[in-house]
Amino acid sequence: MNLAAILLCAFTTSAGADAIVAADYTHPTERYPHGILGDKIEHAGLRVTLSDGRALSAVWSEKIVFEDTAPRLVDLNGDGAPEVIVVESHEDQGARLAIWGLDAEDRLVEKAFTPFIGNAFRWLAVAGAADMDGDGHIEIAYVDRPHLAKQLKVWRYVPQGEGAVNLALVATKDGLTNHQIGD
């Protein structure tokens, strides 16, 4: 079995439903010229590829971009199919962490998000996602403003039933960073 077939098997849910097997950013734009990642190009679109080969996309309006190096695929709810973790930035409110996934009709939708940081050109750097405290729920960690606030924040991904989810802040720690400007 080749690697692609293994990945397709790994990310197909037990019910046989389609699963996200790849994600990337589309629609390059300079409309949010922060440049924290080394250039002034961000992306307005998110595209996912499903296990059946279909591609689904979402494109933000003029006020929000994906300010990130790449989407991250992580099975956040334990159903065998990954969700997509991204960093989004609003032109006036700065960055937030967001989770995208498939709804019951296999549409690409935003499932949950943290509050925006509050000011333009304020960013967050994802540190990782795992069951960090052994409670059976996945936590997602990021550093809020790695050059200014330097605060690690840990959010728990909590399914709410009927496809709804919530992100709950469960821990913070000051004085940490995981990013250098331009990297």
N, C-alpha and C positions, 0 to 999 in steps of 0.2 A: 504494500500500500504506500503511495507517495505522500509527501508532507501535506499537500493540499487536501487529499482525501482524509487524512488523519485529523486535520483542523476542522474540516466539515463535520466529521463525526463527533468531534469533541464539543462543537458549539451547536449541535442540534439537540433540542430539548427532548425529553423522554416522550412527550406527546407527539413528536414528529413535526412540530411547528417549525417554521423557518426561524433562523437565528442570524444575528449580525455576525459576520466573520471577518469584516475589514471596515475601516473607516478612514476618511481623509478629508482635508479641508479643500474647498473650491472657491471660486470667485475672488481672486486676489484683489485687494483694494488698498488705497492709501488714505481713505477717509478718516482713519483714526491714527494720526501720525506720532504715536508714542515712541516707538523705536526701542523699547526695552529689550527686545530680543536680537538687536543688532541691525535691523533695517526697519523701514517704515511701511512694510507690506504686512497686512493682516488678511483675514479671509472673511467673507460674508456668508459662505456656504459650508455646509457639512453634508458629506455623502457617505452612505453606508452600503456595503454589499452584503446580501443575504446568502444563506447556505444554498438556496435554489438558483443563485446567479443573478437575481434581480438587484438593481441599484435603486436606492431611495435617497432623496435629497431634501434639504431644508435650506432656505436662504433668508437671512435677516434683513430687516428694513434698514433705512439709512442710519439709525442710531446705535446699533449693536454690531460688533464683530467678534470673531473667534480670535483672541489674542493668546496664541499658544503655539507650541512647536508641532504637536500632533495630538489627535484624539487618543484616548486610552481605553482599551476594551477590558472590562472586568465584570464577572458575574457577581452582581451586587446582591441579588435576592435569592441565590442558591437554586435557581430553576434550570441550571445547565446552559443558559444562554447569556452572553454578556450584554451589559449596558455600556454606554459610551460616556466617559468622563471628559469634560472640556472646560476651558477657561473662556468666559465671555466678557467683553468689556463694552460698557455704555459710554457714549461720548461725553456725558455730564457726570455720571455716577461711578465710573471706574469699573473694576473687575468683580466677577463673582464666579463661583464654581457651579457648574450645571451638569445634570445627568440627562442624557437622551436615551431613548429606547423605542421599542415597538409597542403599540397599543394592541388591543384585542383584534383589530382589523388589519394588523401588519402595516400600520402607518408609522412613519418616523415622527416622534413627538418628544417635546421636552417634558420630562417626568418630575424633576425636582431641581431646586437651585437654592443657593444661599443668598442672603441679601448682598446687594452691591456694596463695595467698600465705602462709597459715598462721595468721592471726588474723581474727576477725570484724571487720567494718567496715573492711577494707583492700581497696582497689579498684584497678583498672587501667584505663587509657584507651587504646583502640586508636588507633594513628597511621596505619596503612595496610598494604596488601598489594601486593606486586609482586615481580618477579625483581630483587632489589636488587643482586645481585652478578654477574649475567649467566651463571649456571651452568645455567640452564634450569629451576630449581626456584623456586617462589614462597616468599618470606619474608613473615612477618607481624610487624609492629612494634607494640609498645605501650609505654606508660610505666607502670611498676610504681609504685604509690602516688605519683601526681603531686604530692601535697601533703607527703609525708614522705620516701620513699626517692628520688624523682625520678630513677629509673633506666630508661633506654631498654633494652628487651630485644627482640631479633630472633630469631624462631623460624622454622626452615625446615620447610615441609610436604613430607614425604617419603613417597611411595606405597610400600607394602610388598608389593604383589601381592595378588590375591584380595580386593580391596576394602579391605584393611587399610592404615592410614596411621600415621605417627608425626610428632610435632613435636619437632624437635631445636633446642636453644638454640645459636645460632651467633655471637651478638655481644651485648655490653652496653656502655653508656656512662652514666656518672654525671652528675648535675647538670642534667638536662633535665626539662621539664614541658610538658604540652599541655592542661591543664584547670584551671579555677577552680571552687571549690566553688559549687554551685548552677547551673552552666552545663552 
